Amino acid sequence: MTARPVQTVTSELLSELPIVPPPVAGPLLRGLDLVPRRVPAWITDPGLIADILAGFVDIPDDLIGDTP
């Protein structure tokens, strides 16, 4: 008895990385904890800062400003 040949099929969709536009990439990377979350300088409440850093509150990029 002969073994049947094995054929591997790879989808082209799985072999190429998707192009993610910049407005989507930032929140996506922060949501996956691949980049640190940023807290705007105008937020001074320690509880709110902790919630932002924990990911419970999301601040839109246009409200963050030039905070590093």
Kinemage of the C-alpha trace (Angstrom):
@kinemage 1
@onewidth
@group {chain A} dominant
@subgroup {mainchain}
@vectorlist {calphas} color= white
{ca met a 1} P 0.000 0.000 0.000
{ca thr a 2} L 1.382 3.383 -0.995
{ca ala a 3} L 0.883 6.568 1.007
{ca arg a 4} L -0.926 9.351 -0.741
{ca pro a 5} L 1.186 12.438 -1.451
{ca val a 6} L 0.675 15.363 0.913
{ca gln a 7} L -0.019 18.709 -0.692
{ca thr a 8} L 0.232 21.943 1.298
{ca val a 9} L -1.926 24.844 0.203
{ca thr a 10} L -1.155 28.297 1.585
{ca ser a 11} L -3.534 31.162 1.113
{ca glu a 12} L -2.057 34.338 -0.329
{ca leu a 13} L -4.051 36.265 2.285
{ca leu a 14} L -2.121 34.542 5.068
{ca ser a 15} L 1.302 35.014 3.496
{ca glu a 16} L 1.223 38.827 3.163
{ca leu a 17} L 0.955 41.361 5.958
{ca pro a 18} L -2.050 43.674 5.796
{ca ile a 19} L -1.557 47.404 5.354
{ca val a 20} L -3.134 49.184 8.311
{ca pro a 21} L -3.788 52.926 7.919
{ca pro a 22} L -2.242 55.161 10.648
{ca pro a 23} L -5.585 56.283 12.187
{ca val a 24} L -6.392 52.622 12.854
{ca ala a 25} L -2.923 51.396 13.752
{ca gly a 26} L -2.456 53.484 16.925
{ca pro a 27} L -5.622 52.425 18.765
{ca leu a 28} L -5.187 48.845 17.573
{ca leu a 29} L -1.627 48.596 18.883
{ca arg a 30} L -2.592 50.241 22.194
{ca gly a 31} L -5.588 47.919 22.539
{ca leu a 32} L -3.324 44.900 22.092
{ca asp a 33} L -0.817 46.341 24.608
{ca leu a 34} L 1.914 46.409 21.967
{ca val a 35} L 2.642 50.105 22.580
{ca pro a 36} L 2.222 52.028 25.849
{ca arg a 37} L -0.927 54.038 26.440
{ca arg a 38} L -0.511 57.802 26.640
{ca val a 39} L -2.159 60.106 29.148
{ca pro a 40} L -2.697 63.754 28.183
{ca ala a 41} L -0.986 66.292 30.438
{ca trp a 42} L -4.298 68.013 31.174
{ca ile a 43} L -5.609 64.957 33.033
{ca thr a 44} L -4.563 65.247 36.676
{ca asp a 45} L -6.947 62.897 38.489
{ca pro a 46} L -4.874 59.888 39.653
{ca gly a 47} L -7.865 57.551 39.413
{ca leu a 48} L -8.566 58.541 35.822
{ca ile a 49} L -4.874 58.212 34.930
{ca ala a 50} L -4.844 54.698 36.382
{ca asp a 51} L -8.010 53.803 34.421
{ca ile a 52} L -6.486 55.090 31.169
{ca leu a 53} L -3.261 53.153 31.718
{ca ala a 54} L -5.255 50.006 32.570
{ca gly a 55} L -7.234 50.370 29.333
{ca phe a 56} L -10.642 51.040 30.911
{ca val a 57} L -10.875 54.536 29.374
{ca asp a 58} L -9.741 55.380 25.851
{ca ile a 59} L -8.763 58.936 24.958
{ca pro a 60} L -9.040 59.783 21.228
{ca asp a 61} L -5.752 60.684 19.550
{ca asp a 62} L -6.913 64.206 18.664
{ca leu a 63} L -7.345 64.990 22.398
{ca ile a 64} L -3.911 63.732 23.405
{ca gly a 65} L -1.888 66.452 21.696
{ca asp a 66} L 1.907 66.283 21.754
{ca thr a 67} L 2.228 64.212 24.927
{ca pro a 68} L 5.134 61.737 24.554
